Amino acid sequence: MVVEADGGSRGNPGPAGYGAVVLDAGARQVLAEVYDGLGTATNNVAEYRGLIAGLAAARQLGATEVDARMDSKLVVEQMSGRWKIKHPPLQLLADEARDLVKQFDAVSFTWIPRRDNARADELANRAMDGESNPSLDPAVAAGPDRKPASAPTENSEVTELPGGSEPSGASAATPADSAATAAAWTGQVGTPVRMILLRHGQTPLSIERRYSGHGDPELTEAGQAQAVAAARAIAARLRKQGVTPAAVLSSPLRRARQTAAAVSETTGAALQVRDRLIETDFGGWEGLTFAEARRRDAELHGRWLGSADVEPPGGESFRTVGARVGAERERIVEEFPGETVIVVSHVTPIKMLLREALGAGDEVLFRMHLDLACTSVADFYPDGGASVRLVNDTSYLG
């Protein structure tokens, strides 16, 4: 049998619910649907609950082999044994799911895009709206008086995140004045990794507002002054908070490394170069102004401005950038649990991290402005939640 499962939280944490659909081996006939509310919970908890409910329903229906399909990359990877589970509540839920897995001859876990998980997503939203059908009786779950959740259509609304991961339900982060207060306010559990996100200072290309991707200009004299001012402001803020940063992580490009060096010298934190923090490769548009690129490739440039999947000529799409930045974020969270790190990078990687923390769609990439040498702050919690605390601060530049 096939189990399609999902969960969501409106607030992350907030009112949460799960949904699961059991289908025949060909994924054509709906055999059972289960869904229920969870009170206040996070997306990840709700997703695990959806999986557990779906496996239990399939077991009651007599399944011996199950393909569990979800749009939660985290649950699929953790249940497949490829990702570690550090958050205790998720460990308990994973153990509960594994106990169910042992009752089958074989269970596989498959990630699917959110658009292909529309049935379970609809059920999870029904649960968050207050509806409930936790019964595992297929006659009740998908009887003649109830229409099963609709299958995805060509017009289904889809919002994909970098690296193939996609949001489940709506998530909104609430900033606060400290990590502990933020955790209490938003309901997150554990101490987050705090990322202070710093864009590099001015370069000759930024003065003329030219595309600057993998090209490697140095900071101007003004850019060096911006880097020092940002470094002093960050150091002063951390001293006031009694925080010692664990590391300064920098893009490999010179403009970022020069900015990061000022931060490292001022804060005393060791500088590490991380290749995945590099800016977008703008390909044939490197060094061109907006107007020049538009004149050269009018149709392509127009499509690129409206889609994260379109590549500049010989360059990379924002989707590709998001995938590598998302992988780097996961590495940072695993490597520096509960610590504060300073990430020195470029417009696109920083936007990707903020977009991921906000749980927002691609639109935010085209609507968010980040100034030179600006600071933003995002907390990433061990349970998968996040909180954006600051965006585009340049108050220290005068």
C-alpha positions as YAML, in Angstrom:
chain: A
units: angstrom
residues:
- id: 1
  name: MET
  ca: [0.00, 0.00, 0.00]
- id: 2
  name: VAL
  ca: [0.92, 3.66, -0.31]
- id: 3
  name: VAL
  ca: [0.68, 6.10, 2.59]
- id: 4
  name: GLU
  ca: [0.67, 9.82, 1.87]
- id: 5
  name: ALA
  ca: [1.13, 11.81, 5.07]
- id: 6
  name: ASP
  ca: [1.48, 15.44, 6.05]
- id: 7
  name: GLY
  ca: [1.22, 17.77, 9.00]
- id: 8
  name: GLY
  ca: [1.16, 21.50, 9.50]
- id: 9
  name: SER
  ca: [1.22, 24.25, 12.09]
- id: 10
  name: ARG
  ca: [-0.17, 27.74, 11.71]
- id: 11
  name: GLY
  ca: [2.43, 29.63, 13.66]
- id: 12
  name: ASN
  ca: [5.11, 26.94, 14.07]
- id: 13
  name: PRO
  ca: [4.27, 26.33, 16.81]
- id: 14
  name: GLY
  ca: [0.59, 27.09, 16.62]
- id: 15
  name: PRO
  ca: [-2.69, 25.31, 15.94]
- id: 16
  name: ALA
  ca: [-1.52, 22.07, 14.35]
- id: 17
  name: GLY
  ca: [-2.98, 19.05, 12.66]
- id: 18
  name: TYR
  ca: [-2.06, 16.02, 10.60]
- id: 19
  name: GLY
  ca: [-3.55, 14.13, 7.68]
- id: 20
  name: ALA
  ca: [-2.82, 10.76, 6.09]
- id: 21
  name: VAL
  ca: [-4.22, 8.90, 3.11]
- id: 22
  name: VAL
  ca: [-3.88, 5.15, 2.55]
- id: 23
  name: LEU
  ca: [-4.06, 4.08, -1.09]
- id: 24
  name: ASP
  ca: [-3.74, 0.84, -3.02]
- id: 25
  name: ALA
  ca: [-0.36, -0.15, -4.42]
- id: 26
  name: GLY
  ca: [-1.01, 1.78, -7.62]
- id: 27
  name: ALA
  ca: [-1.86, 4.93, -5.62]
- id: 28
  name: ARG
  ca: [-5.18, 5.19, -7.47]
- id: 29
  name: GLN
  ca: [-7.84, 4.11, -4.97]
- id: 30
  name: VAL
  ca: [-8.22, 5.78, -1.59]
- id: 31
  name: LEU
  ca: [-8.68, 3.11, 1.06]
- id: 32
  name: ALA
  ca: [-8.73, 5.29, 4.17]
- id: 33
  name: GLU
  ca: [-8.25, 8.84, 5.34]
- id: 34
  name: VAL
  ca: [-7.35, 9.90, 8.87]
- id: 35
  name: TYR
  ca: [-6.83, 13.39, 10.22]
- id: 36
  name: ASP
  ca: [-7.02, 15.17, 13.56]
- id: 37
  name: GLY
  ca: [-5.93, 18.29, 15.40]
- id: 38
  name: LEU
  ca: [-2.99, 18.36, 17.77]
- id: 39
  name: GLY
  ca: [-3.54, 21.55, 19.75]
- id: 40
  name: THR
  ca: [-0.37, 23.64, 19.69]
- id: 41
  name: ALA
  ca: [2.62, 21.96, 18.05]
- id: 42
  name: THR
  ca: [5.38, 22.53, 15.49]
- id: 43
  name: ASN
  ca: [5.35, 21.52, 11.83]
- id: 44
  name: ASN
  ca: [7.81, 18.71, 12.46]
- id: 45
  name: VAL
  ca: [5.76, 17.20, 15.27]
- id: 46
  name: ALA
  ca: [2.63, 17.36, 13.11]
- id: 47
  name: GLU
  ca: [4.43, 15.71, 10.19]
- id: 48
  name: TYR
  ca: [5.57, 12.83, 12.36]
- id: 49
  name: ARG
  ca: [2.04, 12.45, 13.72]
- id: 50
  name: GLY
  ca: [0.75, 12.24, 10.16]
- id: 51
  name: LEU
  ca: [3.23, 9.47, 9.36]
- id: 52
  name: ILE
  ca: [2.34, 7.53, 12.51]
- id: 53
  name: ALA
  ca: [-1.40, 7.78, 11.81]
- id: 54
  name: GLY
  ca: [-0.90, 6.67, 8.21]
- id: 55
  name: LEU
  ca: [1.22, 3.66, 9.15]
- id: 56
  name: ALA
  ca: [-1.27, 2.62, 11.83]
- id: 57
  name: ALA
  ca: [-4.14, 2.86, 9.33]
- id: 58
  name: ALA
  ca: [-2.25, 0.81, 6.75]
- id: 59
  name: ARG
  ca: [-1.49, -1.84, 9.36]
- id: 60
  name: GLN
  ca: [-5.15, -2.13, 10.33]
- id: 61
  name: LEU
  ca: [-6.04, -2.52, 6.66]
- id: 62
  name: GLY
  ca: [-3.72, -5.53, 6.46]
- id: 63
  name: ALA
  ca: [-0.80, -4.03, 4.55]
- id: 64
  name: THR
  ca: [2.45, -5.98, 4.60]
- id: 65
  name: GLU
  ca: [4.50, -3.54, 2.53]
- id: 66
  name: VAL
  ca: [4.18, 0.26, 2.58]
- id: 67
  name: ASP
  ca: [5.68, 3.11, 0.61]
- id: 68
  name: ALA
  ca: [5.37, 6.15, 2.91]
- id: 69
  name: ARG
  ca: [5.41, 9.35, 0.86]
- id: 70
  name: MET
  ca: [5.82, 12.79, 2.42]
- id: 71
  name: ASP
  ca: [6.86, 16.30, 1.42]
- id: 72
  name: SER
  ca: [8.83, 16.64, 4.66]
- id: 73
  name: LYS
  ca: [12.49, 16.16, 3.78]
- id: 74
  name: LEU
  ca: [13.34, 16.09, 7.47]
- id: 75
  name: VAL
  ca: [11.02, 13.20, 8.38]
- id: 76
  name: VAL
  ca: [11.92, 11.17, 5.29]
- id: 77
  name: GLU
  ca: [15.66, 11.55, 5.83]
- id: 78
  name: GLN
  ca: [15.45, 10.88, 9.57]
- id: 79
  name: MET
  ca: [13.26, 7.81, 9.16]
- id: 80
  name: SER
  ca: [15.58, 6.54, 6.41]
- id: 81
  name: GLY
  ca: [18.49, 6.83, 8.84]
- id: 82
  name: ARG
  ca: [20.43, 9.38, 6.81]
- id: 83
  name: TRP
  ca: [19.89, 12.33, 9.18]
- id: 84
  name: LYS
  ca: [20.42, 12.34, 12.93]
- id: 85
  name: ILE
  ca: [17.57, 13.21, 15.28]
- id: 86
  name: LYS
  ca: [18.83, 15.49, 18.04]
- id: 87
  name: HIS
  ca: [15.57, 16.91, 19.37]
- id: 88
  name: PRO
  ca: [14.19, 14.61, 22.14]
- id: 89
  name: PRO
  ca: [10.46, 15.04, 21.30]
- id: 90
  name: LEU
  ca: [11.16, 14.11, 17.68]
- id: 91
  name: GLN
  ca: [13.24, 11.14, 18.83]
- id: 92
  name: LEU
  ca: [10.23, 9.84, 20.75]
- id: 93
  name: LEU
  ca: [7.96, 10.26, 17.74]
- id: 94
  name: ALA
  ca: [10.50, 8.57, 15.48]
- id: 95
  name: ASP
  ca: [10.70, 5.64, 17.90]
- id: 96
  name: GLU
  ca: [6.91, 5.36, 17.82]
- id: 97
  name: ALA
  ca: [6.99, 5.32, 14.03]
- id: 98
  name: ARG
  ca: [9.78, 2.71, 14.00]
- id: 99
  name: ASP
  ca: [7.73, 0.45, 16.28]
- id: 100
  name: LEU
  ca: [5.01, 0.52, 13.64]
- id: 101
  name: VAL
  ca: [7.53, -0.10, 10.85]
- id: 102
  name: LYS
  ca: [8.58, -3.34, 12.57]
- id: 103
  name: GLN
  ca: [5.05, -4.68, 12.07]
- id: 104
  name: PHE
  ca: [5.46, -4.68, 8.26]
- id: 105
  name: ASP
  ca: [7.58, -6.85, 6.01]
- id: 106
  name: ALA
  ca: [8.95, -3.75, 4.30]
- id: 107
  name: VAL
  ca: [8.53, 0.03, 4.57]
- id: 108
  name: SER
  ca: [10.18, 2.59, 2.31]
- id: 109
  name: PHE
  ca: [10.22, 6.35, 2.78]
- id: 110
  name: THR
  ca: [9.96, 8.60, -0.26]
- id: 111
  name: TRP
  ca: [10.15, 12.40, -0.49]
- id: 112
  name: ILE
  ca: [7.61, 13.93, -2.89]
- id: 113
  name: PRO
  ca: [6.99, 17.56, -3.88]
- id: 114
  name: ARG
  ca: [4.20, 19.27, -1.99]
- id: 115
  name: ARG
  ca: [2.06, 19.44, -5.11]
- id: 116
  name: ASP
  ca: [2.06, 15.63, -5.19]
- id: 117
  name: ASN
  ca: [0.98, 15.45, -1.56]
- id: 118
  name: ALA
  ca: [-2.16, 17.53, -1.98]
- id: 119
  name: ARG
  ca: [-4.53, 14.91, -0.53]
- id: 120
  name: ALA
  ca: [-2.70, 14.66, 2.80]
- id: 121
  name: ASP
  ca: [-2.11, 18.41, 2.86]
- id: 122
  name: GLU
  ca: [-5.83, 19.06, 2.48]
- id: 123
  name: LEU
  ca: [-6.61, 16.69, 5.33]
- id: 124
  name: ALA
  ca: [-4.04, 18.37, 7.58]
- id: 125
  name: ASN
  ca: [-5.64, 21.74, 6.82]
- id: 126
  name: ARG
  ca: [-9.08, 20.32, 7.63]
- id: 127
  name: ALA
  ca: [-7.68, 19.20, 10.96]
- id: 128
  name: MET
  ca: [-6.26, 22.66, 11.63]
- id: 129
  name: ASP
  ca: [-9.69, 24.08, 10.77]
- id: 130
  name: GLY
  ca: [-11.21, 21.98, 13.56]
- id: 131
  name: GLU
  ca: [-12.41, 18.91, 11.64]
- id: 132
  name: SER
  ca: [-11.52, 15.48, 12.95]
- id: 133
  name: ASN
  ca: [-11.61, 11.95, 11.62]
- id: 134
  name: PRO
  ca: [-9.05, 9.92, 13.58]
- id: 135
  name: SER
  ca: [-10.91, 6.63, 13.00]
- id: 136
  name: LEU
  ca: [-8.93, 3.95, 11.20]
- id: 137
  name: ASP
  ca: [-12.08, 2.26, 9.92]
- id: 138
  name: PRO
  ca: [-11.98, 2.66, 6.14]
- id: 139
  name: ALA
  ca: [-15.76, 2.66, 5.95]
- id: 140
  name: VAL
  ca: [-15.73, 5.73, 8.16]
- id: 141
  name: ALA
  ca: [-12.56, 7.25, 6.79]
- id: 142
  name: ALA
  ca: [-13.57, 7.25, 3.14]
- id: 143
  name: GLY
  ca: [-17.18, 6.19, 3.02]
- id: 144
  name: PRO
  ca: [-19.71, 7.04, 0.29]
- id: 145
  name: ASP
  ca: [-20.96, 10.11, 2.14]
- id: 146
  name: ARG
  ca: [-17.50, 11.72, 2.16]
- id: 147
  name: LYS
  ca: [-15.53, 12.80, -0.85]
- id: 148
  name: PRO
  ca: [-11.83, 11.96, -0.48]
- id: 149
  name: ALA
  ca: [-9.42, 14.85, -0.58]
- id: 150
  name: SER
  ca: [-8.90, 15.99, -4.14]
- id: 151
  name: ALA
  ca: [-5.84, 14.93, -6.08]
- id: 152
  name: PRO
  ca: [-3.39, 17.59, -7.24]
- id: 153
  name: THR
  ca: [-4.19, 19.43, -10.44]
- id: 154
  name: GLU
  ca: [-2.18, 21.46, -12.88]
- id: 155
  name: ASN
  ca: [-3.44, 24.62, -11.17]
- id: 156
  name: SER
  ca: [-2.49, 23.49, -7.64]
- id: 157
  name: GLU
  ca: [-0.59, 26.22, -5.82]
- id: 158
  name: VAL
  ca: [2.95, 25.12, -5.05]
- id: 159
  name: THR
  ca: [5.65, 26.85, -3.05]
- id: 160
  name: GLU
  ca: [8.96, 25.03, -3.12]
- id: 161
  name: LEU
  ca: [11.99, 25.73, -1.00]
- id: 162
  name: PRO
  ca: [15.61, 25.22, -1.80]
- id: 163
  name: GLY
  ca: [16.96, 21.73, -1.92]
- id: 164
  name: GLY
  ca: [13.60, 20.11, -2.54]
- id: 165
  name: SER
  ca: [12.24, 20.84, 0.93]
- id: 166
  name: GLU
  ca: [8.87, 22.51, 1.08]
- id: 167
  name: PRO
  ca: [6.77, 24.10, 3.82]
- id: 168
  name: SER
  ca: [3.99, 22.17, 5.53]
- id: 169
  name: GLY
  ca: [1.23, 24.53, 6.59]
- id: 170
  name: ALA
  ca: [1.87, 28.19, 7.32]
- id: 171
  name: SER
  ca: [4.75, 29.17, 9.56]
- id: 172
  name: ALA
  ca: [5.44, 32.54, 11.09]
- id: 173
  name: ALA
  ca: [8.36, 33.41, 13.34]
- id: 174
  name: THR
  ca: [8.16, 35.82, 16.25]
- id: 175
  name: PRO
  ca: [11.30, 37.77, 17.22]
- id: 176
  name: ALA
  ca: [12.09, 38.51, 20.86]
- id: 177
  name: ASP
  ca: [14.89, 40.04, 22.88]
- id: 178
  name: SER
  ca: [16.79, 36.87, 23.76]
- id: 179
  name: ALA
  ca: [17.01, 33.28, 22.61]
- id: 180
  name: ALA
  ca: [15.40, 32.04, 25.79]
- id: 181
  name: THR
  ca: [12.55, 34.53, 25.56]
- id: 182
  name: ALA
  ca: [12.06, 33.75, 21.90]
- id: 183
  name: ALA
  ca: [11.86, 30.04, 22.62]
- id: 184
  name: ALA
  ca: [9.27, 30.63, 25.34]
- id: 185
  name: TRP
  ca: [7.24, 32.97, 23.17]
- id: 186
  name: THR
  ca: [7.21, 30.88, 20.00]
- id: 187
  name: GLY
  ca: [7.06, 27.53, 21.77]
- id: 188
  name: GLN
  ca: [10.32, 26.24, 20.30]
- id: 189
  name: VAL
  ca: [12.23, 23.74, 22.38]
- id: 190
  name: GLY
  ca: [15.97, 23.87, 22.95]
- id: 191
  name: THR
  ca: [18.64, 26.49, 22.41]
- id: 192
  name: PRO
  ca: [18.94, 27.73, 18.84]
- id: 193
  name: VAL
  ca: [21.96, 28.33, 16.69]
- id: 194
  name: ARG
  ca: [22.00, 32.08, 16.25]
- id: 195
  name: MET
  ca: [23.27, 33.26, 12.88]
- id: 196
  name: ILE
  ca: [24.36, 36.88, 12.61]
- id: 197
  name: LEU
  ca: [24.20, 37.43, 8.86]
- id: 198
  name: LEU
  ca: [26.51, 40.14, 7.53]
- id: 199
  name: ARG
  ca: [26.68, 41.28, 3.93]
- id: 200
  name: HIS
  ca: [30.12, 42.33, 2.71]
- id: 201
  name: GLY
  ca: [31.11, 45.98, 2.29]
- id: 202
  name: GLN
  ca: [31.30, 48.12, -0.84]
- id: 203
  name: THR
  ca: [33.23, 47.08, -3.97]
- id: 204
  name: PRO
  ca: [33.84, 48.92, -7.27]
- id: 205
  name: LEU
  ca: [31.05, 46.88, -8.89]
- id: 206
  name: SER
  ca: [28.53, 47.70, -6.16]
- id: 207
  name: ILE
  ca: [29.19, 51.43, -6.63]
- id: 208
  name: GLU
  ca: [28.05, 51.11, -10.24]
- id: 209
  name: ARG
  ca: [25.28, 48.64, -9.33]
- id: 210
  name: ARG
  ca: [26.67, 45.88, -11.52]
- id: 211
  name: TYR
  ca: [25.99, 42.17, -11.17]
- id: 212
  name: SER
  ca: [28.73, 40.79, -8.95]
- id: 213
  name: GLY
  ca: [28.58, 37.04, -8.52]
- id: 214
  name: HIS
  ca: [31.61, 34.79, -8.73]
- id: 215
  name: GLY
  ca: [33.78, 37.69, -9.85]
- id: 216
  name: ASP
  ca: [36.27, 38.59, -7.15]
- id: 217
  name: PRO
  ca: [36.70, 42.35, -6.64]
- id: 218
  name: GLU
  ca: [38.19, 43.65, -3.41]
- id: 219
  name: LEU
  ca: [36.57, 46.08, -1.01]
- id: 220
  name: THR
  ca: [36.94, 49.77, -1.71]
- id: 221
  name: GLU
  ca: [38.32, 52.05, 0.99]
- id: 222
  name: ALA
  ca: [34.71, 52.85, 1.93]
- id: 223
  name: GLY
  ca: [33.93, 49.13, 1.96]
- id: 224
  name: GLN
  ca: [36.79, 48.49, 4.37]
- id: 225
  name: ALA
  ca: [35.45, 51.21, 6.67]
- id: 226
  name: GLN
  ca: [32.00, 49.64, 6.48]
- id: 227
  name: ALA
  ca: [33.46, 46.26, 7.44]
- id: 228
  name: VAL
  ca: [35.20, 47.75, 10.48]
- id: 229
  name: ALA
  ca: [32.05, 49.59, 11.56]
- id: 230
  name: ALA
  ca: [29.94, 46.46, 11.24]
- id: 231
  name: ALA
  ca: [32.55, 44.39, 13.11]
- id: 232
  name: ARG
  ca: [32.65, 46.87, 16.01]
- id: 233
  name: ALA
  ca: [28.86, 47.00, 16.22]
- id: 234
  name: ILE
  ca: [28.55, 43.21, 16.25]
- id: 235
  name: ALA
  ca: [31.31, 42.85, 18.84]
- id: 236
  name: ALA
  ca: [29.75, 45.49, 21.09]
- id: 237
  name: ARG
  ca: [26.33, 43.84, 20.87]
- id: 238
  name: LEU
  ca: [27.74, 40.42, 21.72]
- id: 239
  name: ARG
  ca: [29.74, 41.80, 24.68]
- id: 240
  name: LYS
  ca: [26.60, 43.43, 26.03]
- id: 241
  name: GLN
  ca: [24.81, 40.09, 25.76]
- id: 242
  name: GLY
  ca: [27.70, 38.21, 27.33]
- id: 243
  name: VAL
  ca: [28.03, 36.06, 24.21]
- id: 244
  name: THR
  ca: [31.25, 34.70, 22.71]
- id: 245
  name: PRO
  ca: [30.81, 33.81, 19.04]
- id: 246
  name: ALA
  ca: [31.87, 30.30, 18.08]
- id: 247
  name: ALA
  ca: [33.13, 31.19, 14.61]
- id: 248
  name: VAL
  ca: [33.09, 33.62, 11.72]
- id: 249
  name: LEU
  ca: [32.01, 31.76, 8.58]
- id: 250
  name: SER
  ca: [32.79, 33.42, 5.27]
- id: 251
  name: SER
  ca: [32.17, 33.05, 1.56]
- id: 252
  name: PRO
  ca: [35.43, 32.30, -0.28]
- id: 253
  name: LEU
  ca: [35.27, 35.53, -2.30]
- id: 254
  name: ARG
  ca: [37.67, 38.34, -1.33]
- id: 255
  name: ARG
  ca: [35.04, 40.96, -0.58]
- id: 256
  name: ALA
  ca: [33.46, 38.62, 1.96]
- id: 257
  name: ARG
  ca: [36.76, 37.36, 3.38]
- id: 258
  name: GLN
  ca: [38.01, 40.93, 3.88]
- id: 259
  name: THR
  ca: [34.79, 41.81, 5.70]
- id: 260
  name: ALA
  ca: [34.98, 38.60, 7.74]
- id: 261
  name: ALA
  ca: [38.62, 39.28, 8.66]
- id: 262
  name: ALA
  ca: [37.58, 42.56, 10.29]
- id: 263
  name: VAL
  ca: [34.89, 40.72, 12.26]
- id: 264
  name: SER
  ca: [37.27, 37.94, 13.27]
- id: 265
  name: GLU
  ca: [39.91, 40.42, 14.46]
- id: 266
  name: THR
  ca: [37.38, 42.45, 16.45]
- id: 267
  name: THR
  ca: [35.48, 39.55, 18.05]
- id: 268
  name: GLY
  ca: [38.38, 37.13, 18.45]
- id: 269
  name: ALA
  ca: [36.42, 34.34, 16.74]
- id: 270
  name: ALA
  ca: [38.25, 32.12, 14.28]
- id: 271
  name: LEU
  ca: [37.51, 32.66, 10.59]
- id: 272
  name: GLN
  ca: [36.45, 29.67, 8.48]
- id: 273
  name: VAL
  ca: [35.82, 29.78, 4.72]
- id: 274
  name: ARG
  ca: [32.70, 27.95, 3.56]
- id: 275
  name: ASP
  ca: [32.44, 27.49, -0.21]
- id: 276
  name: ARG
  ca: [28.65, 27.08, -0.20]
- id: 277
  name: LEU
  ca: [28.23, 30.66, 1.06]
- id: 278
  name: ILE
  ca: [29.43, 32.04, -2.28]
- id: 279
  name: GLU
  ca: [27.20, 34.44, -4.23]
- id: 280
  name: THR
  ca: [25.06, 33.41, -7.21]
- id: 281
  name: ASP
  ca: [26.93, 32.74, -10.42]
- id: 282
  name: PHE
  ca: [25.46, 35.35, -12.76]
- id: 283
  name: GLY
  ca: [27.25, 33.85, -15.76]
- id: 284
  name: GLY
  ca: [27.14, 36.10, -18.81]
- id: 285
  name: TRP
  ca: [25.62, 38.95, -16.81]
- id: 286
  name: GLU
  ca: [28.63, 39.24, -14.50]
- id: 287
  name: GLY
  ca: [29.80, 42.85, -14.48]
- id: 288
  name: LEU
  ca: [26.78, 44.16, -16.38]
- id: 289
  name: THR
  ca: [24.27, 46.67, -15.02]
- id: 290
  name: PHE
  ca: [20.60, 45.76, -14.75]
- id: 291
  name: ALA
  ca: [19.84, 47.76, -17.90]
- id: 292
  name: GLU
  ca: [22.70, 46.18, -19.85]
- id: 293
  name: ALA
  ca: [21.63, 42.66, -18.95]
- id: 294
  name: ARG
  ca: [18.04, 43.44, -19.88]
- id: 295
  name: ARG
  ca: [19.07, 44.85, -23.26]
- id: 296
  name: ARG
  ca: [21.29, 41.88, -23.98]
- id: 297
  name: ASP
  ca: [18.79, 39.14, -22.99]
- id: 298
  name: ALA
  ca: [15.41, 40.85, -22.69]
- id: 299
  name: GLU
  ca: [13.19, 37.75, -22.69]
- id: 300
  name: LEU
  ca: [15.45, 35.64, -20.47]
- id: 301
  name: HIS
  ca: [16.08, 38.51, -18.05]
- id: 302
  name: GLY
  ca: [12.35, 39.05, -17.66]
- id: 303
  name: ARG
  ca: [11.75, 35.39, -16.89]
- id: 304
  name: TRP
  ca: [14.68, 35.32, -14.47]
- id: 305
  name: LEU
  ca: [13.19, 38.18, -12.47]
- id: 306
  name: GLY
  ca: [10.02, 36.19, -11.93]
- id: 307
  name: SER
  ca: [11.28, 32.66, -11.31]
- id: 308
  name: ALA
  ca: [13.79, 31.04, -8.99]
- id: 309
  name: ASP
  ca: [14.22, 28.24, -11.53]
- id: 310
  name: VAL
  ca: [15.54, 30.35, -14.43]
- id: 311
  name: GLU
  ca: [19.30, 30.50, -14.95]
- id: 312
  name: PRO
  ca: [21.27, 33.47, -16.29]
- id: 313
  name: PRO
  ca: [23.25, 32.57, -19.42]
- id: 314
  name: GLY
  ca: [25.98, 30.22, -18.23]
- id: 315
  name: GLY
  ca: [25.06, 30.86, -14.60]
- id: 316
  name: GLU
  ca: [23.00, 29.25, -11.83]
- id: 317
  name: SER
  ca: [19.39, 29.65, -10.76]
- id: 318
  name: PHE
  ca: [18.31, 30.87, -7.35]
- id: 319
  name: ARG
  ca: [16.90, 27.37, -6.79]
- id: 320
  name: THR
  ca: [20.42, 25.95, -7.14]
- id: 321
  name: VAL
  ca: [21.81, 28.60, -4.80]
- id: 322
  name: GLY
  ca: [19.07, 27.79, -2.29]
- id: 323
  name: ALA
  ca: [19.96, 24.11, -2.34]
- id: 324
  name: ARG
  ca: [23.62, 24.65, -1.48]
- id: 325
  name: VAL
  ca: [22.88, 27.35, 1.10]
- id: 326
  name: GLY
  ca: [20.27, 25.09, 2.69]
- id: 327
  name: ALA
  ca: [22.86, 22.31, 2.94]
- id: 328
  name: GLU
  ca: [25.31, 24.72, 4.56]
- id: 329
  name: ARG
  ca: [22.66, 25.85, 7.06]
- id: 330
  name: GLU
  ca: [22.08, 22.23, 8.07]
- id: 331
  name: ARG
  ca: [25.80, 21.75, 8.55]
- id: 332
  name: ILE
  ca: [26.08, 24.88, 10.69]
- id: 333
  name: VAL
  ca: [23.15, 23.88, 12.90]
- id: 334
  name: GLU
  ca: [24.68, 20.44, 13.42]
- id: 335
  name: GLU
  ca: [28.21, 21.73, 13.96]
- id: 336
  name: PHE
  ca: [27.43, 24.61, 16.34]
- id: 337
  name: PRO
  ca: [24.47, 23.52, 18.52]
- id: 338
  name: GLY
  ca: [23.32, 26.33, 20.80]
- id: 339
  name: GLU
  ca: [26.12, 28.65, 19.66]
- id: 340
  name: THR
  ca: [26.27, 32.05, 17.96]
- id: 341
  name: VAL
  ca: [28.04, 32.22, 14.62]
- id: 342
  name: ILE
  ca: [28.67, 35.18, 12.32]
- id: 343
  name: VAL
  ca: [28.01, 34.39, 8.66]
- id: 344
  name: VAL
  ca: [29.61, 36.81, 6.18]
- id: 345
  name: SER
  ca: [28.21, 36.39, 2.72]
- id: 346
  name: HIS
  ca: [26.30, 38.07, -0.12]
- id: 347
  name: VAL
  ca: [22.79, 39.21, -0.97]
- id: 348
  name: THR
  ca: [21.41, 35.94, -2.34]
- id: 349
  name: PRO
  ca: [22.74, 33.49, 0.29]
- id: 350
  name: ILE
  ca: [21.58, 35.79, 3.10]
- id: 351
  name: LYS
  ca: [18.15, 36.15, 1.51]
- id: 352
  name: MET
  ca: [17.96, 32.36, 1.24]
- id: 353
  name: LEU
  ca: [18.69, 31.92, 4.94]
- id: 354
  name: LEU
  ca: [16.13, 34.57, 5.92]
- id: 355
  name: ARG
  ca: [13.56, 33.09, 3.53]
- id: 356
  name: GLU
  ca: [14.08, 29.66, 5.06]
- id: 357
  name: ALA
  ca: [13.77, 31.05, 8.60]
- id: 358
  name: LEU
  ca: [10.55, 32.85, 7.66]
- id: 359
  name: GLY
  ca: [9.08, 29.81, 5.91]
- id: 360
  name: ALA
  ca: [8.33, 32.15, 2.99]
- id: 361
  name: GLY
  ca: [7.97, 31.53, -0.72]
- id: 362
  name: ASP
  ca: [10.13, 32.56, -3.63]
- id: 363
  name: GLU
  ca: [8.49, 36.00, -3.80]
- id: 364
  name: VAL
  ca: [10.47, 37.22, -0.80]
- id: 365
  name: LEU
  ca: [13.70, 36.85, -2.79]
- id: 366
  name: PHE
  ca: [12.52, 39.55, -5.19]
- id: 367
  name: ARG
  ca: [10.99, 41.82, -2.54]
- id: 368
  name: MET
  ca: [13.63, 41.93, 0.18]
- id: 369
  name: HIS
  ca: [16.35, 44.60, 0.08]
- id: 370
  name: LEU
  ca: [19.70, 44.16, 1.80]
- id: 371
  name: ASP
  ca: [22.16, 47.07, 1.95]
- id: 372
  name: LEU
  ca: [25.94, 46.80, 1.84]
- id: 373
  name: ALA
  ca: [27.43, 45.80, 5.21]
- id: 374
  name: CYS
  ca: [23.98, 45.25, 6.70]
- id: 375
  name: THR
  ca: [23.30, 42.86, 9.57]
- id: 376
  name: SER
  ca: [20.40, 40.44, 9.91]
- id: 377
  name: VAL
  ca: [19.84, 37.83, 12.62]
- id: 378
  name: ALA
  ca: [18.03, 34.48, 12.52]
- id: 379
  name: ASP
  ca: [17.73, 31.72, 15.10]
- id: 380
  name: PHE
  ca: [17.49, 28.10, 13.94]
- id: 381
  name: TYR
  ca: [16.14, 25.69, 16.58]
- id: 382
  name: PRO
  ca: [16.99, 21.99, 16.93]
- id: 383
  name: ASP
  ca: [13.33, 21.02, 16.42]
- id: 384
  name: GLY
  ca: [13.34, 22.60, 12.95]
- id: 385
  name: GLY
  ca: [11.71, 25.88, 13.94]
- id: 386
  name: ALA
  ca: [13.22, 29.29, 13.30]
- id: 387
  name: SER
  ca: [12.84, 32.93, 14.30]
- id: 388
  name: VAL
  ca: [13.94, 36.02, 12.37]
- id: 389
  name: ARG
  ca: [15.02, 38.69, 14.83]
- id: 390
  name: LEU
  ca: [16.57, 41.43, 12.70]
- id: 391
  name: VAL
  ca: [16.74, 42.38, 9.02]
- id: 392
  name: ASN
  ca: [18.98, 44.89, 7.18]
- id: 393
  name: ASP
  ca: [20.36, 46.84, 10.15]
- id: 394
  name: THR
  ca: [22.81, 49.54, 9.04]
- id: 395
  name: SER
  ca: [22.44, 51.89, 12.02]
- id: 396
  name: TYR
  ca: [26.18, 51.64, 12.74]
- id: 397
  name: LEU
  ca: [27.16, 53.01, 9.32]
- id: 398
  name: GLY
  ca: [26.05, 56.54, 10.16]
...
